[in-house]
Amino acid sequence: MDGQDTAERLRAIVAELSERFYERDDVVRTLVVTLLAGQHSLVLGPPGTAKSELARELTGRIEGASYWEILLSKFTAPTRMFGPIDVAALARGEYRQVYDGRATTAHVAFIDEIFKCSTAALNETLGYLNERIYHPENGGEPIRCPLIGAITASNELPAEENAAAIYDRLLVRIEVGYLEDPANFAALVRSAVTRPAARSRTTVDLAALRHAVAEAVPAVDVPDAIVDAVCTLRAALRRRELVASDRRWRQAVGLLQASAYLDGRLEVAEADLSVLTHVLWNSPAERPTVEREVLHLVNPDAKEALDLADTIEELEAQLDAMAGQSREALSEWVIKKAHHQLAMAGKRLEKLRAEAAGAGRSTAAIDRVTGRQRAVRARVLTEALGMDASMVQDRL
């Protein structure tokens, strides 16, 4: 399997999972890019947002890969993660661990509630993530682990200093939330009572993925113009008092190369810089600022889309504030204000997307704002005008 075929297969996997998991297009692509870069990701969001299901489905597409997952708690012992003691060997006076099926043999790992890692397992977990090694309990030679990348998840940011050390090692941080578009929610509910249609299921060989991570992605060229853009972005963020470590910036270059490789290109382009919106913030409150600075640099049409997002968010806030008012008052608000502004935003977003696609620029941010526009418009139709959610999709 050559590099082009591997990239094509990975793009097909991204498309298939994006179709299956509503409102997760950017999440899926970013997780694949992170694996291609040989890095670790954090999916941050409340319970019930398909974090673990998405991780399992993605890693299940890698044929030949050993997959391991665990739900951590503050009582999780290192041996449960990396290998329990061989009781039969212990009875013979031998101290030995069993590594099969544990983190030590996994190519891809999913670690849920990562920040609840116990103090006893902290150092070994850091060594596992940083260096892909495990130090056996008996003090023997360190074990080299075949880990390509870990997908981690949490419902909240770390509160303790020990967990903050792990947080710093997770290069990519992705926020997820509950479904926003009522039409997507209706489709989700409908899927619980209907038999799903047969879906396409593209896979990629482990050997091909490992070759891409070790050889093809690092071979992607990074032009001087991209280096200059990264330096400009760093300066812009520093002016906003958002400072990322030199290590994080250096590792981010691999993400840019992975993004270009996934799109079938031999060199990094400005559009690839969009992935940095998942890298350069420490708290979710910082993310919008980072995103605006990135898009201001690489994608002016997407920056306008974010400005439209402010208008859309304001309309949603007004809808929330009008909860409990009469249907007549809500209808008047829709007719005089909400309908016109949402329709104009939708038309402008459609034009921005066409311009971006025509110029070869990323449409991810525009698509995300379009999703918000559709979600808010759907809320207006269902909550303010009383339409059935199952009928909304046809009117969007």
C-alpha positions in Angstrom: 0.0 0.0 0.0 1.6 3.3 -1.1 1.4 6.6 0.7 -1.3 8.0 -1.6 -3.5 5.0 -1.1 -3.0 5.2 2.7 -4.0 8.9 2.7 -7.1 8.1 0.5 -8.2 5.4 2.9 -7.8 7.7 5.9 -9.8 10.4 4.1 -12.5 7.8 3.5 -12.5 6.8 7.1 -12.8 10.5 8.1 -15.8 10.9 5.8 -17.5 7.7 7.0 -17.1 8.5 10.7 -18.2 12.1 10.1 -21.4 10.8 8.6 -22.0 8.4 11.5 -21.2 10.8 14.3 -23.3 14.0 14.0 -21.5 17.3 14.4 -18.1 15.7 14.8 -16.5 16.3 11.4 -13.7 18.5 12.7 -13.2 16.2 15.7 -12.8 13.1 13.5 -10.3 14.8 11.2 -8.3 16.2 14.0 -8.0 12.8 15.8 -6.7 11.2 12.5 -4.2 14.1 12.0 -3.0 13.6 15.6 -2.4 9.9 15.1 -0.6 10.6 11.8 1.7 13.0 13.7 2.3 10.3 16.4 0.9 12.6 19.1 -1.7 12.3 21.8 -5.1 14.0 22.0 -7.6 15.0 24.7 -11.3 15.0 23.9 -12.9 17.3 26.5 -16.6 17.2 27.1 -19.5 16.1 29.3 -20.6 12.5 29.6 -22.6 11.0 26.8 -21.0 12.8 23.9 -19.7 9.7 22.2 -16.1 10.2 23.1 -15.3 6.5 23.8 -17.5 5.2 21.0 -15.7 7.5 18.5 -12.3 6.4 19.7 -13.2 2.7 19.5 -14.7 3.1 16.0 -11.7 5.0 14.7 -9.1 2.6 16.1 -11.2 -0.3 14.9 -10.5 0.8 11.4 -6.7 0.0 11.8 -6.3 -3.6 10.8 -3.7 -5.5 12.8 -3.5 -2.8 15.5 -3.6 -3.8 19.2 -6.1 -1.6 21.0 -6.3 -1.0 24.7 -8.6 1.1 26.7 -9.2 1.8 30.4 -11.3 4.0 32.7 -9.0 5.5 35.3 -9.7 6.3 38.9 -7.6 7.6 41.7 -7.2 4.0 42.8 -6.0 2.5 39.5 -2.8 0.6 40.1 0.1 0.7 37.6 -0.1 -3.0 37.2 -3.7 -2.8 36.0 -2.6 -0.5 33.2 0.8 -2.0 32.2 0.6 -5.7 33.3 -0.6 -7.7 36.3 1.6 -10.0 38.3 1.8 -13.6 36.9 0.4 -15.4 39.9 1.5 -18.9 38.6 5.0 -17.7 38.2 4.9 -16.0 41.6 4.0 -19.4 43.1 7.2 -20.8 41.7 9.2 -18.0 43.2 9.4 -15.9 40.0 8.3 -12.3 39.9 6.9 -11.6 36.4 4.2 -9.4 34.8 1.8 -10.3 32.0 1.8 -7.6 29.4 -0.5 -9.0 26.7 -3.6 -6.9 26.3 -2.3 -4.1 28.3 -0.9 -0.6 27.6 2.6 -2.0 27.0 1.5 -3.9 23.9 -1.0 -1.4 22.4 -0.6 0.5 19.2 -3.5 2.8 20.0 -4.8 3.5 23.5 -7.9 5.1 24.7 -7.6 6.4 28.3 -10.9 7.7 29.8 -10.9 10.1 32.7 -7.2 10.6 32.2 -6.9 13.3 34.9 -8.0 10.8 37.6 -4.7 9.0 37.1 -3.6 7.8 40.5 -0.4 9.2 42.1 1.1 5.7 42.1 0.6 5.4 38.3 1.5 9.0 37.4 5.2 8.6 36.6 4.7 5.4 34.6 1.8 7.1 32.7 4.0 10.1 31.9 6.8 7.8 30.7 4.4 5.9 28.6 3.0 9.0 26.9 6.3 10.9 26.6 8.8 8.2 25.7 6.7 5.1 25.0 8.5 3.1 27.7 7.4 1.2 30.8 9.6 0.4 33.8 8.7 -3.1 35.1 7.8 -3.5 38.7 10.8 -5.7 39.4 13.2 -3.0 38.2 14.2 -4.8 35.0 15.1 -3.2 31.7 12.6 -0.6 30.4 10.1 -2.0 27.9 9.7 -0.2 24.6 6.0 0.2 23.9 4.6 0.2 20.2 2.2 3.1 21.0 1.5 5.3 18.0 -0.8 7.7 19.9 -3.2 7.8 22.8 -6.7 9.3 22.6 -7.6 10.5 26.0 -10.9 11.8 27.4 -12.2 13.8 30.3 -15.3 15.5 31.5 -13.3 18.3 33.1 -9.9 20.0 33.2 -7.4 18.8 35.7 -7.8 20.3 39.2 -4.7 18.8 40.8 -1.1 19.7 40.0 -0.1 16.1 39.3 -2.8 15.8 36.6 -1.6 19.1 35.1 1.7 17.3 34.2 -0.3 14.9 32.0 -2.4 17.7 30.5 0.7 19.4 29.3 1.8 16.3 27.4 -1.5 16.1 25.4 -0.6 18.2 22.3 -4.1 18.3 20.9 -7.2 19.4 22.9 -10.6 19.1 21.4 -13.9 20.3 22.9 -17.1 18.4 22.3 -20.6 19.1 23.5 -24.1 17.7 23.1 -25.8 17.9 19.7 -27.0 21.4 18.9 -29.0 21.0 15.8 -32.6 19.7 16.7 -32.7 17.9 13.3 -29.5 15.9 14.2 -31.0 15.2 17.7 -34.2 13.9 16.0 -32.1 11.7 13.7 -30.2 10.4 16.8 -33.4 9.5 18.6 -34.8 7.9 15.4 -31.7 5.7 15.1 -32.5 4.2 18.5 -35.7 2.6 17.1 -34.7 1.8 13.5 -32.3 -0.7 12.1 -29.3 1.1 10.8 -28.5 0.7 7.1 -25.3 -1.1 6.1 -22.5 1.4 6.1 -19.2 1.6 4.2 -16.3 0.5 6.4 -12.9 1.5 5.0 -9.9 0.3 6.9 -6.1 0.9 6.8 -3.3 -1.6 7.6 -1.3 -1.0 10.7 2.0 -1.3 8.7 0.8 1.4 6.3 -0.2 3.7 9.1 3.1 3.1 10.9 5.0 3.9 7.6 3.0 7.1 7.2 3.8 8.2 10.8 7.5 7.3 10.6 8.4 8.2 7.0 5.7 9.9 4.8 4.5 12.6 7.2 8.0 13.7 8.3 8.9 14.0 4.6 6.2 16.6 3.9 7.9 19.9 3.1 7.4 23.0 5.3 7.9 26.1 3.1 9.6 29.2 4.5 6.3 31.0 4.2 4.7 28.6 6.7 7.6 29.1 9.1 7.1 32.9 8.8 3.3 32.5 9.4 3.9 30.4 12.6 6.3 33.1 13.9 3.7 35.8 13.2 1.0 33.7 14.9 3.3 33.2 18.0 3.9 37.0 18.2 0.1 37.8 17.8 -0.8 35.3 20.6 1.9 36.7 22.9 0.4 40.2 22.5 -2.8 38.6 23.8 -0.8 37.1 26.7 -1.3 33.6 25.4 2.0 31.8 25.6 2.7 28.2 24.5 5.9 26.4 25.3 8.7 26.0 22.7 8.2 22.2 22.8 4.5 22.6 22.0 5.3 24.8 19.0 7.9 22.4 17.7 5.6 19.4 18.0 2.8 21.3 16.3 4.9 21.3 13.1 4.3 17.6 12.8 0.6 18.2 13.0 0.9 20.6 10.0 2.7 18.0 8.1 0.1 15.3 9.0 -2.7 17.6 7.9 -1.1 18.2 4.5 -0.4 14.4 4.1 -4.0 13.6 4.9 -5.1 16.0 2.1 -2.7 14.3 -0.3 -0.2 17.2 -0.5 3.6 17.1 -0.4 4.0 20.4 1.4 2.2 22.3 4.2 -0.2 25.0 3.1 -1.8 27.9 5.0 -5.0 25.9 5.4 -3.1 23.4 7.6 -2.5 26.0 10.2 -6.2 25.7 11.2 -5.3 22.6 13.2 -3.4 24.9 15.6 -6.7 26.1 17.0 -6.6 22.8 19.0 -3.1 23.2 20.2 -2.4 26.7 21.5 -4.9 27.1 24.4 -4.7 26.0 28.0 -8.3 26.7 29.0 -11.5 26.5 26.8 -12.0 30.3 27.4 -8.8 30.9 25.5 -9.8 28.9 22.4 -12.0 31.5 20.6 -9.1 34.0 20.8 -6.6 31.5 19.4 -9.0 30.5 16.7 -9.5 34.1 15.6 -5.8 34.8 15.5 -5.2 31.7 13.4 -8.0 32.5 11.0 -7.1 36.1 10.7 -3.7 34.9 9.5 -4.7 32.2 7.1 -8.3 32.4 6.2 -10.0 35.8 6.0 -13.4 34.3 4.9 -13.4 32.1 8.0 -12.7 35.1 10.2 -15.8 36.8 8.7 -17.7 33.6 9.5 -16.7 33.9 13.1 -18.0 37.4 13.2 -21.3 36.1 11.9 -21.1 33.5 14.7 -21.3 36.3 17.2 -24.5 37.5 15.7 -25.9 33.9 15.7 -24.9 33.5 19.4 -26.6 36.8 20.3 -29.9 35.6 18.6 -29.7 32.3 20.5 -29.2 34.2 23.8 -32.3 36.3 23.0 -34.3 33.2 22.3 -33.2 31.8 25.7 -34.1 35.1 27.4 -37.6 34.9 25.9 -38.4 31.5 27.4 -41.9 31.5 28.8 -43.3 34.3 26.7 -46.4 33.8 24.6 -46.3 32.2 21.2 -47.5 35.6 19.7 -44.5 37.5 21.2 -42.1 34.8 20.0 -43.6 34.9 16.5 -43.3 38.6 16.3 -39.6 38.4 17.3 -39.0 35.8 14.6 -40.8 37.8 11.9 -39.2 41.2 12.8 -35.7 40.1 13.6 -34.5 36.5 14.0 -35.7 35.1 10.6 -34.1 37.9 8.6 -30.8 37.9 10.4 -30.4 34.1 10.3 -31.4 34.0 6.7 -28.8 36.7 5.8 -26.1 34.9 7.8 -26.9 31.6 6.1 -26.6 33.2 2.6 -23.4 34.9 3.5 -21.9 31.7 4.9 -22.9 29.9 1.8 -21.0 32.5 -0.3 -18.0 32.5 2.0 -17.8 28.7 1.7 -17.9 28.8 -2.1 -15.2 31.4 -2.2 -13.0 29.4 0.3 -13.5 26.2 -1.6 -12.7 27.8 -4.9 -9.5 29.3 -3.5 -8.4 25.9 -2.0 -8.8 27.2 1.6 -10.1 25.1 4.5 -13.8 25.4 5.0 -13.8 23.7 8.5 -14.5 26.9 10.5 -17.2 28.1 8.0 -18.8 24.7 8.2 -18.8 24.8 11.9 -20.5 28.2 12.0 -22.9 27.1 9.4 -23.8 24.2 11.7 -24.5 26.7 14.5 -26.6 28.8 12.1 -28.7 25.8 11.2 -28.9 24.7 14.8 -30.2 28.1 16.0 -32.6 28.4 13.1 -33.9 25.0 13.9 -34.4 26.0 17.5 -36.3 29.1 16.4 -38.5 27.0 14.2 -39.2 24.4 16.8 -39.4 26.5 20.0 -40.6 29.9 18.7 -42.9 28.7 15.9 -43.8 25.3 17.3 -42.7 23.2 14.3 -42.0 19.5 14.6 -38.3 18.8 14.9 -38.5 15.9 12.5 -39.8 18.3 9.8 -37.2 21.0 10.4 -34.4 19.4 8.3 -36.4 19.9 5.1 -36.7 23.6 5.7 -33.0 24.3 6.4 
